[in-house]
Amino acid sequence: MLQIPFIRDNKDHALAALQKRHFANAEATVDQLLALDSQRRDTQKELDDKLARANALAKEIGGLMKAGDKAGAEAAKAETATLKGQTKELAETLNNLEEQVQAVLVTIPNLPHSSVPAGRSADDNEVVLEHGEKPTLPDGAKPHWELIQNYGPGNTPLIDFELGVKISGAGFPVYRGKGARLQRAMINFFLDRALAAGYMEVQPPIVINEASGFGTGQLPDKEGQMYYATDDKLYLIPTAEVPITNLYRDVIVAEAELPVKNVGYTPCFRREAGSWGAHVRGLNRLHQFDKVEIVRIEKPENSYAALEEMSLYVQGLLQDLGLPYRVLRLCGGDMGFTSALTYDMEVWSAAQGRWLEVSSVSNFETYQANRLKLRYKLEGKTQLLHTLNGSALALPRIVASILENNQFMTDEGKLAIRIPKVLVPYCGFEVIE
């Protein structure tokens, strides 16, 4: 959430930044916000003045009574009674104005960093770099949704979408045999790498309350994308970012504890309402998937160096897995609501012939911290911190790319899949035949 004093003092800058995001009705929304804030501040001043007068009268009444000035004391009491009614009315007006200010403020997205391209859609994202050679597949190579069929005893699928439909519905696959072992291997590999890089592992809840959803910006922006347990008023998490970052809601972090670096594995749940078509086939888009998330809390002056470090860290994972990838700097029209700057990492899917997003690494600056009231003390004054997070990594499309890119033909003329060397010690096999 943006800070009103900043918008008030930097209105032209804020409007130019929101224009880069293509935020509809930016000027009207900002003008409405500032008008409400002006009313709020005027009301607050009037209320404070009347409360101060009431306090002064309370002291005067005793003195007037002692001095025998009964008429003066009665007049002061009458004025006090009038002030009491006025202050009650002003307090109600102030509360109403604060609610209106908040209602408008939460609709305004974060301001993009100066390096963010001014585009409207994914087509306008900037390719920062591309790494690795795209593999050449053997004749007869298949996309992952065909490769996963008929493996193991009884021709059991590695990943069974039909069984998932039976149990839950579309988008909830069942991983079996070497498919399940590969999932577990990747989770452990990603966690071990994060621990070696100085992150502390946490295992958070996978359901959140409304305050947690608001704190990281999922609410009130993304209600329709989350599963909601109505009786308990709890949401299934869309990403581990939400519970991990909320560990620090209403916390003043000691300066000596900064930076905070956490990592956590969780299943993630997304309704993905309205998604269909060939581009979401198989593992390309799911309602439930596994992900390892890294979360950092930094001093403002260090956060962009931390963002670059996180980007390089995620790239290192992709290099370890031997997957060709590219890094995109998202344009203003394609960034998430709460982000100031986001890098997307995409891996090349040889069998599908396209890039698949597997990670987003973002700096939110103070946007989440302001909602969370996440602060530290600098020279005796509390200051907002910066929050960052990144997928390290989301599993489904990584699995899809590993299966598709590592296909080879055995001497018997059958398709097989070679497991990346870094995963072999974790999963215990080198090849899926």
C-alpha positions in Angstrom: 0.0 0.0 0.0 1.3 3.4 -1.0 2.0 6.1 1.6 -0.3 9.1 1.4 2.4 11.7 2.3 4.5 10.5 -0.6 1.6 10.8 -3.0 0.7 14.2 -1.6 4.3 15.5 -2.0 5.0 13.7 -5.3 1.7 13.7 -7.1 3.1 14.2 -10.6 5.7 11.4 -10.1 2.9 9.1 -8.8 0.7 9.8 -11.8 3.5 9.3 -14.3 4.3 5.9 -12.6 0.7 4.8 -12.6 0.4 5.8 -16.3 3.3 3.4 -16.9 1.2 0.7 -15.3 -1.8 1.7 -17.4 -3.8 2.1 -14.3 -7.3 3.2 -15.3 -8.6 6.6 -14.0 -5.3 7.3 -12.2 -5.7 11.0 -12.0 -9.3 10.9 -10.8 -8.5 8.2 -8.2 -5.5 10.1 -6.9 -7.5 13.4 -6.8 -10.3 11.6 -4.9 -7.7 10.2 -2.4 -6.0 13.5 -1.8 -9.4 15.3 -1.4 -10.5 12.8 1.2 -7.2 13.0 2.9 -7.4 16.8 3.1 -10.9 16.5 4.7 -9.5 13.9 7.1 -6.6 16.1 8.1 -8.9 19.2 8.5 -11.3 17.1 10.6 -8.5 15.8 12.7 -7.2 19.3 13.4 -10.7 20.5 14.3 -11.1 17.5 16.6 -7.7 18.1 18.2 -8.5 21.8 18.8 -11.8 21.0 20.4 -10.3 18.3 22.6 -7.6 20.7 23.7 -10.2 23.4 24.5 -12.2 20.8 26.5 -9.1 19.8 28.5 -8.3 23.5 29.2 -11.9 24.1 30.3 -11.7 21.1 32.7 -8.7 22.7 34.4 -10.4 26.2 34.5 -13.6 24.9 36.1 -11.8 23.8 39.3 -10.1 27.2 39.5 -13.3 29.1 38.9 -15.1 27.1 41.7 -12.3 27.8 44.1 -12.4 31.5 43.3 -16.2 31.5 43.9 -17.0 32.4 40.3 -20.0 30.1 40.1 -21.4 31.8 36.9 -18.0 31.4 35.2 -17.8 27.8 36.2 -21.4 27.1 34.9 -20.6 28.8 31.6 -17.4 26.6 31.3 -19.4 23.5 32.0 -22.0 24.4 29.4 -19.3 25.0 26.8 -17.8 21.6 27.8 -21.1 19.9 27.2 -21.3 21.5 23.8 -17.8 20.5 23.0 -18.5 16.9 24.1 -21.3 16.6 21.5 -19.1 18.3 18.8 -16.1 16.0 19.4 -18.3 12.9 19.3 -19.7 14.0 15.9 -16.2 14.9 14.7 -14.8 11.5 15.8 -17.5 9.7 13.9 -16.8 11.9 10.8 -13.1 11.2 11.1 -13.6 7.5 11.4 -15.8 7.6 8.3 -13.3 9.6 6.3 -10.4 7.2 7.4 -12.5 4.3 6.0 -13.1 6.1 2.8 -9.4 7.0 2.4 -8.4 3.4 3.1 -11.0 2.1 0.6 -9.5 4.2 -2.2 -5.9 3.7 -1.2 -6.1 -0.1 -1.4 -7.2 0.1 -5.1 -4.0 1.9 -6.2 -1.2 -0.5 -7.2 2.5 -0.1 -6.4 4.5 2.4 -8.3 6.9 0.7 -10.8 10.6 1.2 -10.5 12.2 3.6 -13.1 13.7 0.6 -15.0 10.3 -1.0 -15.7 9.4 -0.9 -19.4 6.3 1.0 -20.2 4.4 -1.7 -22.0 0.9 -3.0 -21.8 1.2 -6.8 -22.0 3.5 -9.8 -21.9 4.5 -9.0 -25.5 6.2 -5.8 -24.2 8.4 -7.5 -21.5 12.1 -6.9 -21.9 14.4 -9.9 -22.5 17.3 -9.3 -20.1 19.3 -12.4 -21.0 19.1 -15.8 -22.5 21.2 -18.8 -21.3 21.9 -22.2 -22.6 21.4 -24.1 -25.9 17.9 -25.3 -26.8 18.1 -29.1 -27.1 17.5 -31.0 -30.4 15.0 -33.8 -29.7 15.0 -37.3 -31.3 12.4 -38.3 -33.8 9.3 -39.3 -32.1 9.8 -37.0 -29.1 6.6 -36.2 -27.2 5.2 -33.4 -25.0 5.2 -34.3 -21.3 1.4 -35.1 -21.2 2.1 -38.0 -23.5 5.5 -39.0 -22.0 4.0 -39.5 -18.6 1.7 -42.4 -19.7 2.5 -46.1 -19.4 5.5 -46.2 -17.1 6.3 -48.5 -14.2 4.5 -51.7 -13.1 1.1 -52.2 -14.8 1.8 -49.2 -17.1 1.1 -46.8 -14.3 1.3 -43.1 -15.4 4.1 -41.0 -13.8 1.5 -38.3 -13.3 -2.2 -39.3 -13.4 -4.5 -36.5 -14.4 -7.6 -38.8 -14.8 -7.2 -40.2 -11.3 -6.9 -36.6 -10.0 -10.2 -35.7 -11.7 -11.8 -38.7 -10.0 -10.6 -37.6 -6.6 -10.8 -33.8 -6.8 -11.3 -32.4 -10.3 -9.3 -31.1 -13.2 -6.0 -29.5 -12.3 -5.3 -31.8 -9.3 -2.9 -34.5 -10.6 -1.7 -37.6 -8.8 2.1 -38.2 -8.9 3.0 -41.9 -8.7 6.1 -44.0 -8.6 9.1 -42.2 -10.1 6.9 -39.2 -10.8 6.4 -38.8 -7.0 10.0 -39.5 -6.2 11.1 -36.9 -8.8 8.8 -34.3 -7.1 10.2 -35.1 -3.6 13.8 -35.0 -5.0 13.3 -31.6 -6.5 11.8 -30.2 -3.3 14.7 -31.4 -1.2 17.3 -30.2 -3.7 15.8 -26.7 -3.8 15.6 -26.5 0.0 19.2 -27.7 0.5 20.4 -25.2 -2.1 18.6 -22.4 -0.2 20.0 -23.4 3.1 23.5 -23.4 1.7 22.8 -19.9 0.4 22.0 -18.7 3.9 18.2 -18.9 4.0 16.4 -20.2 7.1 13.8 -22.9 6.4 10.3 -22.4 7.8 7.2 -24.6 7.4 4.2 -22.3 7.5 0.5 -23.0 7.6 -1.1 -23.4 4.2 -4.3 -21.6 5.1 -4.4 -17.9 6.0 -6.9 -15.4 7.5 -8.1 -12.2 5.9 -5.5 -10.1 7.7 -2.7 -12.1 6.2 -4.2 -11.9 2.7 -4.5 -8.1 3.1 -0.9 -7.8 4.4 0.7 -9.1 1.3 -1.8 -7.7 -1.2 -3.8 -10.7 -2.2 -6.9 -9.0 -0.6 -8.9 -7.2 -1.7 -7.3 -7.6 -5.2 -7.4 -11.4 -5.8 -10.3 -12.9 -3.9 -11.5 -14.7 -7.0 -8.2 -16.5 -7.5 -8.1 -18.1 -4.1 -10.0 -21.1 -2.6 -12.0 -20.0 0.4 -13.3 -22.1 3.3 -16.5 -20.2 4.1 -17.3 -21.7 7.5 -13.8 -20.9 8.9 -13.2 -17.7 6.8 -9.8 -19.0 5.8 -8.1 -19.0 2.4 -5.9 -21.7 0.9 -2.5 -20.1 0.1 -1.7 -19.2 -3.5 2.0 -19.1 -2.6 4.3 -19.5 0.5 5.1 -15.9 0.1 1.9 -15.0 2.0 2.3 -16.9 5.3 6.1 -16.5 5.4 5.9 -12.7 4.9 3.1 -12.5 7.4 5.4 -14.0 10.1 6.6 -10.4 10.4 3.3 -8.6 10.4 3.2 -5.9 13.2 6.8 -6.6 14.0 9.7 -4.1 14.5 12.7 -6.0 13.4 16.0 -5.4 15.2 18.5 -3.8 12.8 21.1 -6.4 13.8 18.7 -9.1 12.5 18.6 -7.7 8.9 18.5 -9.0 6.3 15.9 -11.6 7.0 16.2 -14.6 4.6 13.5 -17.3 4.8 12.7 -20.3 2.5 9.7 -22.6 2.7 8.2 -25.4 0.7 4.4 -25.6 0.5 1.7 -26.8 -1.8 0.0 -23.9 -3.5 -3.6 -23.5 -4.6 -5.0 -21.3 -7.4 -8.5 -21.3 -8.9 -7.2 -20.0 -12.2 -10.7 -19.2 -13.2 -11.2 -18.8 -16.9 -8.1 -20.6 -18.0 -8.4 -23.0 -20.9 -6.7 -24.0 -24.1 -3.7 -25.9 -25.3 -1.3 -23.6 -23.5 -2.5 -24.8 -20.1 -2.5 -28.5 -21.0 -0.9 -31.1 -18.7 1.4 -29.5 -16.1 1.4 -26.1 -17.7 -1.3 -24.8 -15.3 -2.7 -26.5 -12.2 -5.0 -25.7 -9.3 -2.6 -27.4 -6.9 1.1 -27.5 -7.2 4.3 -27.6 -5.2 6.7 -24.7 -4.9 9.8 -23.6 -2.9 9.7 -19.9 -2.1 12.5 -17.5 -0.9 11.5 -14.4 1.0 13.7 -11.5 2.1 13.3 -8.5 4.3 15.8 -5.7 3.6 16.7 -2.2 4.4 15.5 0.1 1.6 19.0 1.0 0.5 19.9 -2.7 0.1 16.8 -4.1 -1.6 17.7 -3.8 -5.2 21.1 -5.4 -4.7 19.2 -8.2 -3.0 16.8 -8.5 -5.9 19.7 -9.0 -8.3 21.2 -11.5 -5.9 17.9 -13.5 -5.8 17.7 -13.4 -9.6 21.2 -14.9 -9.9 20.4 -17.5 -7.3 17.3 -18.7 -9.2 19.3 -18.7 -12.4 21.9 -20.9 -10.7 19.2 -23.5 -9.9 18.2 -23.6 -13.6 21.8 -23.9 -14.6 22.3 -26.8 -12.2 19.3 -28.5 -13.8 20.7 -28.0 -17.2 17.7 -26.1 -18.5 17.9 -23.4 -21.1 16.3 -20.3 -19.8 15.7 -16.6 -20.2 15.2 -13.7 -17.9 12.5 -11.1 -18.5 12.0 -7.7 -16.9 8.2 -7.3 -16.8 6.6 -4.2 -18.3 4.3 -1.9 -16.3 1.2 -3.5 -17.8 2.2 -7.1 -17.0 3.5 -6.7 -13.4 1.7 -7.9 -10.3 -0.4 -5.4 -8.4 2.0 -5.1 -5.4 5.4 -5.3 -7.2 7.7 -2.4 -8.0 10.0 -4.5 -10.2 9.7 -8.2 -11.3 12.0 -10.5 -13.1 10.4 -13.6 -14.7 12.5 -16.7 -15.4 11.3 -18.9 -18.3 12.6 -22.3 -19.3 12.5 -23.6 -22.9 10.2 -26.5 -23.5 11.6 -28.3 -26.5 8.7 -30.5 -27.2 6.2 -27.7 -26.9 8.5 -25.3 -28.7 7.8 -22.4 -26.3 9.0 -20.7 -23.2 7.4 -21.6 -19.8 7.4 -19.3 -16.8 8.9 -21.1 -13.7 9.8 -18.2 -11.4 9.0 -14.6 -10.6 11.4 -12.6 -8.4 10.0 -9.3 -7.2 10.8 -6.3 -5.0 7.8 -4.8 -3.4 9.7 -1.9 -1.7 7.5 -0.6 1.1 4.1 -1.6 -0.4 3.6 -4.8 1.6 5.5 -3.5 4.6 3.1 -0.6 4.9 0.1 -3.0 5.0 2.0 -5.3 7.4 3.3 -2.5 9.6 6.7 -4.2 9.2 9.4 -1.8 10.4 12.8 -1.3 12.0 14.3 1.5 14.0 16.7 3.9 12.4 18.2 6.6 14.7 15.4 6.1 17.1 12.6 6.4 14.5 10.6 3.5 13.1 11.0 3.1 9.3 9.3 0.8 6.8 11.4 -2.1 5.5 11.4 -3.6 1.9 10.0 -7.0 1.2 11.1 -9.3 -1.7 10.3 -12.8 -2.7 10.9 -15.3 -5.5 9.9 -18.8 -6.7 12.9 -21.1 -6.2 11.3 -23.0 -7.9 7.7 -23.8 -8.9 7.8 -27.5 -9.8 5.2 -28.3 -12.5 6.7 -26.6 -15.4 10.2 -27.5 -14.3 9.1 -31.2 -14.3 7.5 -30.7 -17.7 10.8 -29.2 -19.1 13.0 -31.9 -17.6 10.8 -34.6 -19.1 10.6 -33.0 -22.5 14.1 -31.6 -22.9 15.9 -34.7 -21.7 14.3 -37.3 -24.0 16.6 -39.7 -25.8 16.2 -42.9 -27.8 17.6 -46.1 -26.2 19.4 -48.8 -28.1 16.2 -50.7 -28.1 14.5 -47.8 -30.0 12.4 -46.7 -27.0 12.0 -43.2 -25.6 13.6 -42.6 -22.2 14.2 -39.5 -20.0 17.6 -38.7 -18.5 17.5 -37.2 -15.0 19.7 -34.1 -14.3 22.8 -35.2 -12.4 22.2 -32.9 -9.4 18.9 -34.7 -8.8 20.2 -38.3 -9.1 21.4 -38.5 -5.4 18.0 -37.2 -4.3 15.7 -39.5 -6.4 18.0 -42.6 -6.7 17.7 -43.2 -10.4 19.3 -41.8 -13.5 16.8 -42.6 -16.2 13.1 -43.0 -16.6 12.4 -45.6 -19.4 
